[in-house]
């Protein structure tokens, strides 16, 4: 128990740093810019941020979310993403445990948070993030499953990724235009693998909650006037949220339903 708490704390701190990098990737990749160069700088005065100004969470709090050179305010989203990623990384350890597949699920967390941000900002799931996310995720997940002595889980994960992809592809082809895009269909491969590894029931829960949450939240956006009927609403975040529900509580939801 003590070892797991230690790992949980360390990976929570790692998540804060990963969250800082996710902010960069989610901002630059849709604009087709390099994530490595140039270094992080103030968008207003182009002041290059020093390492002291790039410490996750701490720098934002110490500087009160402002540029040390020109005083412009940075979006609080940077802080939220860093904290959220730290929480999700720590939560991943709590849910998955210290296991061979843990690195795969940490990778999954980082990729899905990034794609959620790009979809919310640009209604775009970039292939530059998704394709490496799927390939590396599959390698880590299959390798971890085999190392853990669960080759059947590895096979199930790959089949679930293909099945989730196929299900959304059929829906996309027969549904009215504008329901969701092909990026969402390809995202289903990643989500299907990581929910399907835990069981076919978990993948079903992910599918059901994606459409349930998507429908309910979309209706709320329309009722509150945040979105109009002709406004496009990104579906990727709902797919990701459905997968998170399945990974965290899929077993309990299935037990409740079957009872």
N, C-alpha and C positions, 0 to 999 in steps of 0.2 A: 504493500500500500504506500509506504514511504517513497519507494522508487518511482511509483507512478505519479505521485504528487510532485516529485522533483522534476520528472520529465515534463509534466503538465506545465510547471512554472517556466522551465527553460524554453519549451516550444511556444508558450504564450509570448515570451520576450522575442523569440525569433519571428513570430507572427507580426509583431510591431514593425520590425525591419522590413519584412516582406510586404507589409501594407504600404510602406513608403515607396517601395519599388513598383507596386501595383498602381499607385497613383500616377507614376511616370508612364508606365506602359499604357494604361487606359487613356491617358491624355494624348500621347504621341502616336501610337500605332494607327488609330483611325485617320490621323493627319498625314500618314505615311512618312513619319520622321523617325530617325534613329532613337532607340531608347538609351543609348550609351553616350552619344555626343549630340550637342554640346552638354556640359555639365548643368545641373539644375541652376536656374537663375530666376530673378524676379521678372515677371512678365511686363512690368511697368518701366523699370529703370535699367533692366538687364544686369543688375548686380549679381555676380556669381556667388552662390551660397557656399560658405565655408563648411567644414565638417561640423563645427559647433552649431551651425544653423540647420544641420541636416539630421540631428539626433531625433529619432521618431518620438512623437508626443512631447518630449521634454522641451525641444526647441520651440515648438509651436506655443506651448504654455509660457515659457520664459519670455519669448518675444511678443506674447499676446496676439499671435496670429498676424503680425505685421512684418514688413520688410525693414531690416535694420538700417538700410540706406535711405529709402524714400518714404517709408512709413505707410505704404499702401497696405490695405488689409487683404490677407489671403483667405480663401474660402475655408470655412470650418469643415468642409467635406474632407480635406486632407487629414485632419485629425480624426474624424469619424471613421474613415477607411482604415487608418492605422490601428485604431482601437478595435474595430470590428474584426480585422484580420487576426489580431492577437487573441481575441475571444474565441473566434472560430477555430484557430489552431489548438488552443487549450481544450476546447470542447471536443475536438476530433480525438484527442488522446483519451478523454473521458469516455467517449462513445466506443471507439475502436479498440482502445487498450494499447499496451506496448506490444505490438505484434509485427510480424514481417510485412504486413500490408499497410502499416501505418504511414510509411513514406508516400505510398501511392495516394492515400486519402488526403494527406497534406498537400500534395501536388494538385489533386482534384479541387481542394478548397481554394487554393490560390488562383487556379485557372477560372473557376466558376465566379469568383468575386470579380475578377478582371472583366470577364465577358458580360457580367451583369451591368457593370459601369458603362462599358462601351455601348451596350444596347439601350440603356436609359438615356445616354447622352446623344447618341447618333443613330439609334435604331439600326445598329450594325453589330454583327458578330464576325469580327475579322478572321479570315482564314489564317493570317499570320500568327494568331493566337490559338485558334481552334485546332488546326491540324497538328502542330507540335503537342498541344494539350492532349489530343486523342492518342497519338503515337507513344509519347513518353508515359502517359497514364496507363496505357495497355501494357507496356513493358514492365513498369513498376508493379502493376496489379497482378499480372500473370506470374512474374518472377517471385513476388511476395507470396502468392498463393501456393506455388510449387514448393518454395522454401518452407512454408508452414505445413507441408504435407497435405495440401488440399487441391490436387490437380483438377478434380471435378468442379470446384469453385471457379477455377480459372476458365475452364471450358464454358461454364454457365455464364460467366461475366461476358465473354465474347459473344455468345449466342444472344444474351439479353441486349447487348448493344445493337446487334443487327436487328433484333425484333422491335426494339423501341424506334429505331430508325425507320423500319418498314411501316410500323403503325402510323407514325406521323407523316410519312410520305403519302400514304393512301389518303389520310385526312386532308393533307395539303392539296392533293390532286382533285378531290371531289368537293371540297368546301368552296364557298364563294371566295373570289379573289380578295386579298387583303386580310385574310384570317391570320396567317403567319407566314413567314418567309422560309426559303430553303436553308437559311442559316440556322433557324430553329430546328429544322429536320436533321441537319448534320450534328447539331448540339446534342440531339437525342442519343447519338452513339455513345458519347462520353457519359451522359447521365444513366443510360441503360446499363453500361458496364459496371458502374460503381454501385448502383442500387441492385442490379441483378446478381452481383457477387454475393450479396447478403441473402438473396433468395428471390424466386420469381414473384412471391407475394409482395416483397418490398418494391420491385419494379412496378407492379400493378398499383400500389399505393402512390408511388411517385407520379404515375400517369393520371390517376384520378384526382389527386390534390392539385396538380398543375392546372387542370381545366377548371376545377372547383374554385381555387383561389383566383385564377385569371378571370373567371366569370364574375365572381362576387366583387373583387376589387375594381374591375372595369365598370361595373354598374355603379359603384360608389363614386368613381371619378366622373361619370356622366351626371349623376344626381347632384353632386357638389359643383358641377360646372367647370371642374378642372380640365376636362376633356369634352370635346363635342363629338357628335355621332360620326362625323367624317374624319376625325383625327385618328391617326394611326397610334396604336398602343403596343409597345414592345412586349412580345410574349416570352422572350428568353428568361427574364427574371422570374416569371411564374413557373417555368419549367425547372429552373434551379431551385426555387423555393420548395416545389413539390418533391424534388429529390432530397433536399435537406430534411423535410418532414419524414420521408420514408427511411432515411438512414438513422435518424435520431429516435423515431417512435414507431417505425413500421411494424415491429413485432407486437407492440401493445395495441395498435390500431387493428391489426389482423385478428388478434385474440378477441378483442371487443366485438368485431364484426361477426366472427364465426360463432361467438357465444350467443 
